[in-house]
Structure formats: C-alpha cells, structure tokens
Amino acid sequence: MKKISALLLSVVLAFSVCFYANGIEMSVEEEKALSTEINENSGTIDMTVSAEAQIDVKAKAAVLIERSTGKVLYSLNENEKLYPASVTKIMTILLVCESIDSGKIKLTDTVTCSDNASSKGGSQIWLEPGETMTVDELLKATCVYSANDACTLLGEYVAGSESAFNEMMNARAAELGMENTHFDNCTGLDDTTTNHLTTAYDVALMSRELLGHSFIKDYTTIWMDSLRNGETQLVNTNKLVRFYDGVTGLKTGTTEKAGCCVSASAERNGMELIAVVMGSDNSNDRFNSARNMLDWGFANYEIYTPEADAESIFPVKVIHGKEESVNVAVPKLSPVLINKGQSGSIFVKCELRSEAQAPVEENQTLGKIQVYSGDTLLNEYELKAEKKVEKLDFFSAMYKLFTSFSK
C-alpha cells in the first residue's frame, strides 16, 4: 500500500506540473513565429532572367515562363499593353474547358448556330444560322483554325450571350491576376475597338491556366483535320505544331493592329515552357522568336523533384498528453526549377521537434522541411501533427496508472 500511495502521489504531482508547464522546447509564440516564417518563405525563389539573356526576339513584347512554377525566364516589355488578336481565344477556350470540367456542358452537346455567330468575319468555318455542331467540333475549329464564328458560338453556349461571355472573360482575367487586360470580345477582332488590350505576361498567365486542362492538348496539337464529313478542311495556324519537338500548343493571332502574335508551349523531359510573342512584323519573326525562346529555355533549365527522407521524420513525443506521441504528416515536395546540371547541389534539410507539450492541435506546426541548392533556399514546407492529442487529465492519469498495474 505504501508503494501504491507513493505512486499516486507522484501522479498527482506530475499532473499538477502539466497544468502550469509553459512548453518543453518551444513556446506558443515561438511556434507561431515558426509557422509565419515558413509561410513567408514558401514558394520557389525568383528565377527571373534579365534582358541580358542572348535570345533573338523580333517583337514588341515577349515573355518565357516555366508552367509548373510560373517562373519568368526571359522578358521583353512583358507588361506593355498591346492588341492580342486571336490569342484572345486562349481565354475563350479556358472558359469552355472549365465549363466542361464542371459538368456545365459536354463535348457531345449539340449547339445551334445563331445569326450573331454566323456573322463574324475574319477566319471562319462559314457556319450558317440554324446549322448544328457539337462542342467538340466547335472547339476543334477554334483551336486549330481560329474560327471566329465557332468561337463566338461557344461563348454564347457557355454564357447565354456574347456580352455575358465577355463579362465572364474579364472576371476570369481578374481572378488570374491579369492586371493589364481588358477584353471587348471573345475572338480578338479589333477593327472597331481601341480597348481590347493585354500584355505578354498576362497572356502567359492565361496560357498557363489553360494548359492545366490536359485534354485541351488533344486539340491544340492537331496539325490537320476536317469537319462536315471531310468537306471543311482544318490546318493549324500554329506552324510549330508540325515543326517543333515537344510542342503542346497553343494559339496564334494576327491583325493589322496587333501584328503577328503567338503563345507557344512545348514540353521536354517533364518541363513545359510557354513562350509568348506579341507584335512581330511577320509570321516568320513570330515563330522564330518563340522557337528561340523555347530552345534557350530547354538548353538552360530543368525540373527537379526533391524527396524528403521519410526515416528522418519520426513521431513526436507528447508531454503530459493522453497519447505518448503524435505522427507527423509528410508533405509532398513540389518540383523546383533549376539551372541545367544543378541537381547535384540540391539537398533536403529536415528540422523536427523531439517533443511537444500537450495539448497538440491537429495541423500544429512541429517542424519544417527546407529544400536548398547550395546556400540558396528553394522551397520550405511545414511539418504538421496528423491529429489532435489532448492534455492528460487527472482521471486519465489514474486510469493509465491502474492499467499499468494490471499488465
């Protein structure tokens, strides 16, 4: 009985300590500071390359970005407002893709052509009022042949009217951070507007978003196809689809005001680049400039996916908790953009507390993972508790004590 009394006394004393302890390794304030530090430093470092990069670009504006990280690799007047011509259709196609993915419309839906859609000039497939086509066929005509009538009809089908679709376009542009963009229509026709403007950087933003819908590449990589049982031939306006290795799209545009424009995307060895060219004097300059940027990007950069050492991430001991330890969720590390040949300098550093004071909240920060290239921090992630561990109360302590005697 004396031994039992002594043990009971020790439990009571230990329990009283757990009510007044301020933490073992880190105070609440320090934990918040750690979480804030990680949040502020999250994301990859700025890999923006200056105009010193030796790339032959003949255009008013241009930009080269890597899709997965969104990092700018090369830029030339990337924020200058310019007419985009049919590169506008990237936003149209994006909204159509989002409507398909949300279940609002289907590729197999049949759409009846309106008087408004059939009246569009420029590049077209000569839709007649009352003629029907599927969303699949209209999307093909828009992506491959840049058909203004097909594009307008898709916008009307998604939003109910062309004007309502224009509002959707501008709202989506704002959501994507396209701060220097305004759309007056879904086609890019600019003979009657002075306000239908965007920038090379903003085009890259919407291009990046569109490429997140992988099925669109089934359309943007078509070189030749047909509609109306072979009566209407389609040849892609983007010549890089035929001649550039790894091309994934995306869209051309040409008007007298805009000059020759293109948003060209290509993927090699798991890295996808987007080259936007605006205001070239001729089509050859447009495609050569895009090709030169893509070539330079693939020659100088690569994507590397680091991995955390799972064995170094162990359960954290919980002091005065109802459970002795809590497991830590291991985050999936994002790919990082690095200079080509730099992978040997990449290493992953893990910092994890050995113990924490109860209560431990679910998703409480218990450490961090840092990805470095040499001395440069590339990415940072929080290590968080997988579940909540409550503080040990008196009755739980007594239960644990008597349970231990019964074993």
N, C-alpha and C positions, 0 to 999 in steps of 0.2 A: 504493500500500500504506500509505503514511503516513496518507492520508485515512481509509482503512478502519480502521486501528488507532485513530485518534483517535475515530472514530465508535463503535467497540466499547468504548473506554474510557468514553465519555460514557454509553453504555447501561448499563454496569456500575455507574457512579456513580449514575445515576438509579435503577437497580433497588435499590441499597443504601439509597437515601433512602426508597423506598416501604416498606421493612421497618420503618423507625423513625419515619415520619411519624405525628403524632397527629391528623391531620384538617386540612382546609382552612378550613372555616367554622364547624364545629360538632363538639364532642367527642361521644363516645358518651353521656356523662352528660347533655349538653345535648339530644341527640336524644330520650333517654328523658323528659326534662323536658317537651319539646315535645309528645310523644305523650300524656303524662299530663295535661298542661294541656288538650289538645283533648278527651280522654275525659271529664275532669271537667266541661267546659263544654258537652258535646254535648247536643242537645235544645233545644227551644224554651223561651223564658222563661216564667215563671209568669204566666199571663194571668187568674188568678183575680180575679173581681169581688167586692167586698164586698157586704154586705146593703144598702148604700145604693142599689143599683140599684132604680129605681122600677118594680116589677113587681107586679101584683095577683095574689097567690098565696094561695088559701084551702086550706090543707092543713097537716098536722102536720109534713111534711118534703117537700123538693123539691130538685132539682138540675138544672142545664142544662149539658151538655158539648158540645164540638165533636168529632165522631167521629174524624177523621184524626189529630188531635193529642192527643185525650183531655183537653184543657184545660177546667177548670171555669170557666164564665162567670157562673153565679149559683148560690147555695146557700142553703138554709134547713134547719137541723137535719139536714144531709145524713148524719150518722153516728149518728143516733138509731135504735135497733133497734125495728122495727115488724113487724107481720104484713103479708105481701105479697099474700095471697090468690092469685088466678090469675096474677099477674105472675110467680109462681114458674115458670110454664110456659116462660118465656124460657130457663131453664137446661135444661129438658127438650128443648126444640126445638133448642138449641145442640148437645147431645149427639147428637141424631138427625142433625143436619146433618153433624157431624164423622164419624159412622159412615157416612154416605152418601159423603162425600168420600174417606174412607179405603178405600172399597170393601167395608166390612164388611157393609153392607146396601144394597139398591137401592130406588128409588121404586116399581119394579114388583113387588117382593116381595109375596106374599100372606100375610097374618097371620091366624091363627085366634083368635077371642076366648076368653079364659079366664073361669072363674067369677069370679075376683077382679076383673078389669077390668069385667065387666058389672055388678058390684055397687056401683060407685061412684055416689054421689049427686051432688046439685048439677046444674050444667049438663052435659048429656049428649046423645048421639045414640041412646040406648037400644040399645046393642049386646047381642045375645043370645049366650049361651055356644055356641061352635061356629060362629058366624057369621064369615065371612071378609071382609076388606077389604084393599086394598093399602096400602103405606106412604104412597103419595101421597094416598089418600083419608083415612087417619088423620091425616096431617099437616095436611091442609086442615081437617078437623074441629077439630083442636087450635088452629090459628092463627086461624081465622075465628070458630068458635062456642065456643071454650074448653071443648070436651067433655072431661070428666074420664075417661070410660071409654076414649075414643080415646087420650088422653094416657097413661093407665096401661098400655094395651096396647102402645104404642110403647116405653115404658120396659122392659116385660117382654121385648119382642122384642130390644132392643139388649143388655140385660144378663143376661137369663135369668130374672130375678125382680124384683119390685118392690123388695125390700130391697137387692138387689145394685145396682139402678139408683140408689137413694138414696145408696149409698156412692160411686158414680161422681159424682153431683151434688156432694156435699160435697168430694170430692177435686178436682174441676174448679174449684169455687169457691175453694179454697185456692190452686190454681195461678194463678188470675186476680187474686189479692190481695184477695179479698173477705173481709176480716178479721173483719167483724161479722155473718157469715151462717152460719146452720145450717138445713138442710132436713130435715124429717121425712118428706116425701113429695114426689111429683112433680107434684101437682095444685094445692097451695095450700089445700086444705081444712083448716080449723084448729079445728073444734069439739072435737077430742079432744087438742089439743096446746097447750103453753104455750112451746114451744121452737123453733117454726118461725118464725124471725125473720131479717130482713135490714135493710138501710138503703137510702136513696135513692141514695147514692153507689155502693154495691155493685150495685144494680140497673142503674145506668148502666154499670158495668164489664162485666157480662154482656151487656147490650144492645149495647154497642159491639162485643163479640166476635161476637155473632150476626150483626150487620149486615155483618161481613166475609165472610159466605157469601151472596153476592149473589143466589143463586137463591131464598133464602127470601122475598125481596120479591114473588115471584110468588104467594106465599100470603098474606103479611101485608097486601097491598094489595087483596085481593078484598073487594068490598062485599057481593055476594050470589052464592050458588052453590047447588048441590044435590048430594045423594048418593042412592044406591039408585035410579038411573034417574029422578030427579026427585021421588021420594017424600019425601025428607028435605030440607027447605029450610034453608039456612045464611045467616044475616045477621050481618055482622061486629059484634062487641061494641064495637069501636073506631069511634065515630061520626066521628072526624076523618078516617077513610079516605074518607068521602064528601064532607066539607065543607072540608078544609084543603088548600090548594095545595101540591103537592110532597110529600105525606105518603108515607112508606115503611113505616109500621107503628106500633106494634109489638105491644103486649099490654095488655089491661085486667085488672082484678081487683077483686072486691067480695065481702066477707063482713061480718058484724056486727062482728067483732073488728077487721078491717083498715080498715073504711070503704071508700071508693071510691079506687082506685089506677089509675095508667096509666103505662106507659113509651111515650111518643110520639116518633116520629122523622120527620124531614122533610128534604128536600134541595132547595136552590135555588142556581143558579149555581156548582155544584161544591162547595158546602159543605153537609155533613149535620150536623144538630143532633139531640140526644137530650134530651128533657125528661121527667124522672121526677117524678111526683106521688104522694104516699102519705098516706092518712088524711084525705081530703076528706070533708065531711059528706054530700055528694050527688054524683050523676053530673055535673050541670052544673058544679059547682065544679071537679071533676076535669078536665073537658075545657077549661073556660075558663082554668084555671090553666096547663095545658100549652100551650094556644094563645097565651096572653100571654107565656110564656117564649120560645116559638119566634119569635113576632113580634119581640120585643125583640132576640133574638139575630141574626136576619136583618137587622134595621134597623141594628145597631151593629157587626157583624163581617163579614169576608170572608176567603176563602182566596186567597193569592197564591203562585205558584210561581216562585221566582227561577231564573235561569240563569247558569252560570259562563261567562266569556269563554274559549272554547277556545283562542283565539290567544295568550292570556297564559300558557298552560300548555305550556311547551316541554320538550324532552328535557333532562335534567340531565347535565352533563359529569361523567365519572368519571375521577378522577385515579389513575394507575397501575393502571387496570383492563384486563382483556382486551378489553373493548369501550370505545369512546371515550365513549359516553353511554348513558343508560337512559331509556326512556319512562316517563311518569307517568300513572297511571290517573286519569281524571277522574270523580269521583263524581257520581251523580245527586242533585241538591238536592231536599230534601223540601219539600212545601208548608208555608207558615207561616200562622198565624192572626194577622190584623192588624185594627186598628180600621178600619172602613169609610172609604175615601178616603185611606188612609195609604200606598198603594202607591208614590206619588211619592217617598217618603222612603226606600224600600228600595234598598240598593246592596250589591254583592258585592265583597269585597276578597280578593285572592289574594296569598299570600306563598309564594315558591318559591325554594329554594336554586339558585344558578347552577352549583354543582359539589359533588361528594361524593367522599370518599376511599374507594377500594376496600379491602375488598370491600363491595359493596352487596347487602343481602339482599332477597329478594322481599318486597313489602309493607312495606319500610322507609319510615318517615315522612320525607318530603323537604320538606314544607311544609304549608300549611293554607289552606282557604277559609273566610272568615267572612261571614255574612250579617247586615247591620245595618239597623236602622230608626233613622235619625238616629244618636245615640250609643249606642243600645241593641243589644247583641248578641242576635240571634235564634237563630242556628244556627252550628255550627262543624263542619268536616269535615277529615279528614286527606287529604293528597296523598301517595300511596304509589308506590314503584317497582313497575313491572309485572313485573319478573323479577330474578333474581339476576345480578350481574356480579362475577366472581371477580377476585382480585388478580393482576396481571401477574407471572408468574414469569420466571426468567432465560431459559429456553428459548423461552418465548413471545415475550419481548422480542427475542431473537436472530432468531426466525422473522419477526417483523414487520419487523425491520431489513433482512434479506436480501430479503424480499418487496418492500420499498420500492425496493431497488436494481434488482430485475428489471422494474419497471414502466417 
